[in-house]
Amino acid sequence: MTSVEAAEYLKMHVKTVCRLAKERKIPAKKVGSEWRFLRSVLDRWLAQEEEVVKVLD
């Protein structure tokens, strides 16, 4: 997915998604000047983030 598609999927602003990708806080690959995301990898990342929140609560 493109950064725009990933932002829509994650319900985030596209600039936030790109910043998180650049900071390596969200899984992504850079292809040329564009960030690319795999839906399956984002799903696993979201599940892991949810587990961290549960542990911290």
N, C-alpha and C positions, 0 to 999 in steps of 0.2 A: 504494500500500500504506500501511497505517497504521504507526505507529512499532512496534507490537507485531509486526506481520507482517515489517517490515524487520529487527527485532532477531532474529527466528527465522531469517530468510533469511541474515543475516550471522553468525549464531551469536554474538551479543553480548547483553548485558543491555539492556533497553529504556531504562534511564536513561542508559547510555553512548551509545546511538544518539541520544537526544534532546540530550544534552550536545554531542556532535559536530556535530549539525545546528545547534544554537544558535551554536556557535563557527565555523560555516561550514567545517568540516573534512570534512563529508560532504554531498553534494548533496541538498537537500530544499527543500520549500516549506511555508510555514505557512499553513494554511487555518483561519481563526478561531483557536482555541487549540490546534489539532492539527497535528502535523507529518505531511506526506505525502511519499512516496517513489515513484519510478518504477523498476521492476526493471531496465529497459534502461539507465537512467542509473547505477544502482548497479553494474551489470555493467561499464560503461565505467570508472567510478571505481575499481573493484577492479583492473581490468586496468592502469590507469595507476599505481596504487599498487604493483603487482607489478613494473612496469618500473622504478620508482624504487628498489625494494629490490635489483633485479638490478644496477643501475648502482652502487649503494653497496657492493655485495659485492666 
